[in-house]
Amino acid sequence: MHGVMFYYWPSGTTESSRIYTDIVSLMQGDRGIVEFHYDYPGIFLFHSHLNHFSDLGWLGTFNVTNAVPTPTPTVPIATTSPSLSSLAGGPVSPQEVSSKK
């Protein structure tokens, strides 16, 4: 699927460990469960990454109609950060000196 990361249960049962991914490799007889959420409506593509199978029609689309954006957590952003040099015990950058005044 394109446009989103998703949870995948490789054995087709929620009793197995789930994987957070954006691609799944399936072999003959494999099955799995995909759980996903789209923040925006639209038509999205899913397909095989093997050209031979895509040429045979192993691709499709699905229409997301009731998408609700996931709230973005508020994270404070530092206006200055220590340089790698000062973290390693080296000289302090001029920006760090001016921010400490």
N, C-alpha and C positions, 0 to 999 in steps of 0.2 A: 504494500500500500504506500502511496506517496502522500507526503504532507504531514505526517504525524508519527511519533514513536508509539509503541503499543506493548501491552503485556501479552505473552504467548505461553500457553501450557502445552508442551510438546507431545504429551501422550493422549491428548483429547479428554483429559479428566482433571478436575481441579485438585485431585489428590496429589498431583506431581508438582514440582517446584516451577514457579512461573519465571519467565525471562523478560526483561525490559529491552526491547530491540526495535529496529526498523526494517529488518529483513529476516525471512525464514526460509530455510532450505528444507524442502520436502522430497522424499524419495517414494518410490512405488509402495503403496500401502500405508504411508504415513498419514497421520491426522493430528489435528491440534485445535485449540481454542484460542481465538484472538479477541482481546478486549481493548477497545480504543475509544477515544474522545476527540472530536473535532471542535475547535473554537469558532470556526466560521463556516457558513453554509457554502455549498458549491458541489461540483461534480469532481470526484477524485478517481484516480486510476489505480488498478492493481494488475500485476502481470508477472509472468515468468521472466527471469533474467537469462534464460537460454533462448536465443533467437529462433531456433528450430521450433520450440514449443509456442512461442509467440506467433510465429508464422502459421501455426496450426489453429490459432484462435484462443490460446490460453491467456486471455486478458479480458478485462472488463472494467466497468465503471460503476460507481454507486453515488447516489445523490444524498448529500447531507442537508436536511431541511430545518431541523430544530436545534441548530448549534447554539451553545451558550458559552461565551468566553470564560475561561478559567481565571479567577481573580489572581493578579500578580502580587506576590507578597511585597510589602514595603521593606526595603533594605537600605539602611543609611549608607551613603557613599562618602568616603573620606576625601577631603579636598587635597590632602597631601599624604604621601605614604613614604616610609623610609626607603632609602636606596638599598640595593643589594649590598653595596660596599659597606654602608654603615651597619647593616645587620650582621655583616661578617667581621665587625670590629675595625673597619677601615674608616677613611675620612667621611665626614658628613657633607651632603650636597648643600649648595647655597640655598635651595628651596627649603630644606629642612631647617637651616639656621634662621631664615626669615620667618618661618611659620612658628618658631618657638619664642619669638620676641613678643 
